[in-house]
């Protein structure tokens, strides 16, 4: 008996609750219980995986395997069955892949073979047996012991197509991982990429740290936040939109080289490149500047491409992205001039800039200044055309409240890295002047009052930290989800997030 045995079927409307296949599987579940077989199993101690079995057998002939018998014990999900009366072939899938098994009634006995014949695709079982090669030379396990572990009460999707509805693939990622080899590839490659990021930064002398997810002040980026309420303190907090300000406090404190890999939350739209919950790495280098961040970004991406993926020529969205050559650098104003002929290097008042925007069908919001209009021109006419890796630098000061000014005070020492028309990284020579920083925060506050919901608030504690002295610092943030997209060849961000945010059905 098992807990819930009496609930194998609902008491009414059974036909409407379950498909025909589901009814058959629940019938088999009842028979397992009647036969004294635990339908949801117990611990099974494996000695091998499909990978270790293949590794052992590779390079050995059929005769060599028969001459030196090798016993293995592994488990997995049944993905294929070919029943042939007194003997059958089936395949088991574990984390590393699939392995064929061969079971004979005369070897395992009538009772066990009968148990096997009740198995369905999707059931999880354990087997113990000898490794051999079939007549077609396929590595196979000849089963001597067969153990039922878990009964699957729902059928898997049709094997050749899996989950064909892309929304259902993301909602039921567990089924997608069972049936979709590409989803499994990405799922296992992503943590290797993250580990590669950690190794790269660790080898550069950076220290990995953790900072709060709940923040009392909105700051560190221009974005709309998620707001939550802390009952004990009876006040609202923001889910962090960036890790920047806490990390720069650690630079003030003397940690000098720090980074954090963490989740950020932005209350914004969803599309193929945006998810409201996403992962970034931010790194800060005391006594550095924007030039150091150019080097860090190029070096990290090249290293990941070579060491994790195995090539610097990445196939992505029908193109070949080559990360080996030195990345192009272009000033934002020069990029706009190349595309539109408009020269924002020339002194320009707001009315002139607004007229240019109107002539080019660019919407101007209430809080916009000339710098906002420059950025809007860039977003409209330029960024989508940067296919090969390109650093765009020199952002207007109005959209860069945490960045040092460039020699031309209208612009800042900042870059964004674009690949295939998508921003992958954002870096600064960090603003460490507390007086200038307060003025920038105050300008952000004015923009907020004029309707800019993404403007920063004034962070007095951060300003106090700067007054203790922060050394010249370079900082960078890299979107890990988009980086994983590039390195895995995926063009939809939901493909690289195991459980993306989904609309309500």
N, C-alpha and C positions, 0 to 999 in steps of 0.2 A: 504493500500500500504506500502511496505517496500523498503528501499534502495536496489537497485540491482534487483528488481523484474523482470526486463526485461532480466536478465541474468540467468534465471533458467536453460536454456539449451544453449549450444553453437549454433551458427547459421548454422554450417555445421559439417559433420562427427560425428553426434550425436551418431550413433551406435558404432563407434570406441572409443568414449570418455568414455562411461558409460556402465556398465554391465546392464543386464536386471533388477536386483533388484534396482540398483541405479536410473534407469529410472522410475521405479514404485514409488520410494520414492520422486523423484522430481515432479512427477505427484500429489502425495498427498500434497506436499508442496504448489503447485499451488491451490489445492482445499482448503487448510487452509486459504490461502490469500483471495480466493473468499468468504469464509464463514466469513471473518472478524476476524479470529483467528490469533493472532501474532505468527508466526511459531517459533520464537526464543525468545519469552516470556519476562516477566518482573519479578521484585522482588517477591519472595514467602516467606512469613514469617513462618518458621517452629517452632513448639513448641516441637517437639519430633524427635528422631532418631530411627533407628531400634533397637539400643541397649537399649535406654530408654523404648521403648515399651516392649521389652522382659523382662526387669527388672521389669516393673510394673506387667506383666501378670504371671511371673514365680511364682509357688506356689499357684496360684488361680485356682479354678475349673471352669468349664464351667458355672455352676450355679452362682458362685460368681461374675463372669464377667458380666453376664446378669443382676444380681440383682443391681450391682453398676456400671452403665454405665460410661465409661471413654472415653472422646473425645480426639483424637490426630490429629495432622496436621504435616505430614512429606512429604518429596520429595525424589526422586531418579531416577535411570535409570531402565527402564523396561528390565528385564533379562529373563522373562518367561511369556507366555500368553497361557491360555486354554479357548477358546471361546466356549460358550455353548448356543447359541441362545439369550435368554433374560437375561442371567447372565454369568459372566466370572470370572475366577481366573487369577491373574497375580502377579508377584513378582517385588518389587523395591529394587535396591541395592544402599545404600548410603555408607558413609565412614566406618561405623561400620559393615556392612554386609547386609543381605537380609531380607525382610519382605514380607509376603504374603498379598495380598489384594483381596477383593471380591466385585465385582460391579454388581448391578442389574438395569435393565432398569426402573423398576417400582419405584426405589428409586431416581435415579439421573435424570430421565426424558429421553424422546426419543432423544432430541437434543444432550444432553451430552453423552448418550450411543452410539449414532452414531459417535460422535467425538472419543470416546474411540476405537471403532471398526476400525478406520483408523490408530490406533497406530501401530508402528513397534517395534521389539526388538531394544533396544538402545535409543529409545526416552526417554526424561526426562520429568517427570510429577510430579504434586503435588496432594496429596489426603488428605481429611479430613473425619474422621469417627470414629466409635466405635470399641473398641478392643473386640474380642470374640475368642472362640475356635471352630474349625470345629469338625465334627463327628470323625475325626481321631486325634483330640486333638491338631491340629496345631494352634499356635497363629496367628491370622489374623485380618486385619482391614476391617470392613464392610464400604464401601465407601458411603458417603453421598454427598460429593462434589469432583469433579474431575477437575483438571486444567492442560491443556497442557502447557508445558514450553519450550521445545526445540525439534525440529525435527532433527533426525539423518539421514543424507543423505547417509551414507555408512552403509552397514550391518556389524554386528559383526561377528567375525570368528565363525565357527561351535562350539557349546557350549561344546561339550565333549572333544575337542582337542585344542581349542584356536589357538594361533599362533604356528604352529608346527615348523616353520623355526626359529632356535635359533637366527640367525642374525636379522631376522625381529622383533623378540621379543624385542631386544635391541634397534633397530632403532625406532620402534613404541612403546615405553614404555607406552604411554597413552592407547593403546589397550591392551597391556599385563596386565596393572593394572586393567582394566575393567574385563578381562576374566580369570585371573590367580590368584587364592587365595593365592598361595605361594609367588608370586611377591608382593602382597599387604601386606602379613605378614612381609616380609623382609623390605619393604618400611617404614612400621610403627615402626618396631623394631629398625632400625638403629638410628633414632633420640633419642629413649629411651636409647640406648647404649651410645651415645654421651653425653646425659644429665647425665648418670651415671658416665662417666669419669669426667665431670665437678664437680658433687657433691662430688666424691671421693677426687679430688684434692683440692676443696674448703674446705672440712672438714679437710684436712691436713694442711691448712693454706697457700696454694698457691694462687697467684693472677693471674687471667686471663688477658692477654694483647694482643695487636695487633702490628705487625711489618710489614714493607713494603714488597709488593710483587715484585716490581721493584727494582733491585739491580744493582749498577754500577760495583760491583766486584763479580766474581764467587768464592764462598766459602761456607764452612759449610758442604760439603759432596763431595764425588767423583762421579760425574755424568756429563753427557753431557747436556748442557742447551738449552732452547729456547731463542732466541735473538730477541729483538724488538727495534725499533728506536723512540726516543723522539724528535719530530720535534723542539720544542721550544729551547731545549738545544743542539740540533744537535749532539746527541751522542747515542750510543747503550746502552741498558740496558738488563740485564738478568731477565727472570722470575725466581723467587727464586727456588733453588733446596733444600734448607733447611732453617729453621728459627733459626739455632744455633747461629750464630755470633751476630745478634741483641739482642737475649735473654741474651747472656752472657754480652753484654754491660750493660744491665739492672741490672745484678748482680753486676757489677762494680759500678753502680750508687746507690747501696744500697737497691734494692727492695727485695733481699734475696731469695724469693721463688716465682718463676714465671712459667707460662705455657702458651702455645698458641696452639689452635686447628686451623689448617689452611691448605689451598691447597698448594701443591708443584707441580713443573712441571719439568719433566726430559725427554729429547729428545731421548728416547730409544725405544726398541721394545715393542710389545704388546703380551701378552699371558694370560693364565688363572690366573696368579698372578700379572701381571703388566699392569697398565694403565698409559699413560704419564701424566695425571692430576690425582692426588690422594691426600688423606687427612691424616695428621699425628697429633699427639699431642707430643710436646716437653716440658719437664719440667726441671727446674734447681733449685738446692738447695745449697745455700751458706753454708759453713762450713760442707758440706757433702762430700761423696765420693762414690765409686762404691758399697760398701756394702749397702748404703741407697737406691741405685737404684735397687739392688736385691730385697730388701724389698718392694719398691714401685711397681715394676712390678708384683710380686707375689700377693701382697695385692689387687691391682686394678683388676687383672684378676679374682681372686677368688670372689671378691665382685660383679663384673658384672655378673659372671656366676650364683651366688646364688640369687642376688636381681633382675636381669633383666630376666634371662632365667629360674631360679628356680632349677638349678641342677649344680653340679660341675663335673658331668660325661657327657661330651658333645659328642654326636654322630656326627662323622665327617668323610666323605670319607670312609665309611664302617668300621670305627674303633671307639672305645670309648676313648676319650681323658680325662684323669682324672687330673683336676687341683687342687685337694684337697691336695695330698701329697706335701712335700717340693720338689721343682724343683731340678733336678739333675744339678750338676756343673762339667764341664770337661774342662781342658786346651786344646787349639787347637792342640798343639803338641802331647799331650797324645792321643787325638782322632785319629790323623793321624797314630800314632804308633799302636793303637789298630786295625786299618783297614788294614794297609800296612806293618807293621813291621819296617818302616823307623823311625829312631830316630833323629828328628831335634833338640833335645836338644844338640846333639854333635856339637862342632864347625865345620863349613862347609864353604868352599869358593864357589864362584858363579859357577865355572866350574863343581865342584862336584854336586851341586844342579841341574844344567842344564842337566847333564848326567842322574841323577835320573829321572828328568822330561821326558827326551826322552825315557828312558826305560819304563816309565809308560804312554807313549802316551799323555803327557800334553804339550800343545803348550806354548812356551816361547816367549813373546813379547820383542821388542827391549829394552824397559825401565825396564824390570824385574830385580829385585835383589833377593837375597835369600829369603827375606820376602815375596815378591810377589809369589815366587814359593811355599812357605809353604802354603799361602792362596789358591793357585790354587789346591794343593793337597787336602786341606780340602774341597773345593767346589766340586771336582770331586769324592772323595771317602767317604766323611763323612756326609755332611749336610742332604742328603736325608733320612738317616737312623734314624734321631732324631725324632721319632714319639711322644713320651710323652714329656712334657715340659722340655727343657734342656738349661741351660745357658752355652754357649761356651765362654771362656774368654782367655785372653793372646794373642791378635792379634799382628802380627809383626808391628814394628814401622813404616815401610815404607807405610803401608796402613791405618795408624791412625795418621794423621798429627795434630789432635787437642786434643790428649790424653796424659796424663801423662805416663812416663815410669814406668815399673814395676821394682822390684829389679834387674832382668835380663834386661839390657837396650836394648836388641834386641826386647823386647816385651813391651806391654802397658797394662795399667789398664782399660781394655775395655771388655765388653761382648756383645754377640748377643744372643737373645732368639729364639730358634727354636722349632716349634711345627708342627708335621706332615711334616717334611722336609722343612719347609718354615720359613724364618726369620720373626719374629714378632716385635722385639724390638732391639734397639742398644743403649748401654749406656757407659759412660766414667766416670773415675775420670778426670775432665777437666784439661787440660794444662793451668796453670796460670803464667808460667814463660815467660815473653816477649822475653827474649834472646833466649831461646830454641824454642819458637814459631816462631821467625823470621828465625832461622836455618831450621826449618821444612818447612816453606813456601818456602824458597830458594831451598830446595831439591825437593819440588813439582814443582817449576818452571823449574828445570832441567829435571824432568820427562816429563813435558809438552813439552819442546823443543825436547825431544826424541820421541814424538808421543803419549804420554798419554793424550788423549782429556778430561779425567775426572779429571785431576789434578787441585788442587786449584791454584788461583792466590794469589799474596801477597796483603793482606788487611792492608794497613798502618794505617788506622784509628783504626782498631781493635787492632793492635799492640800498638798504642798510648794509647788506653783505658786500656790495660793490664799494661802499665807502671804506671798508676795511682793506680794500685793494685786491683787485683781480689782475694777474699778470696778462700781458698780451696773449690771446688765445685763439686758436682755430677750432672750429666745430663743424660737424657734419651729421646729417640725418639721412639714412638710406631706407627706402621702403622694401622690407624683406619680401613681402608678397609679390611685388612687381619684379624684384630680382629673381625670385624663384620662377616666376612666369618666363622670364627671359632665358634662364638656364635650363628649363624643362621644355621650352617650346610651346607653352600653353598661352592662349590669347584671351582667356577669360579668368578673372581673378578667383572665381568660385572653384575653378579646377585645382587651385593650389591651397585652398583653405578647406580643411576637412569638414567643418560645419559652418558654412557661410550663413549670413543672415538672409532669411527668405521671407517673401510676402506671405500673408495669411491665406490659406487655401479657401 
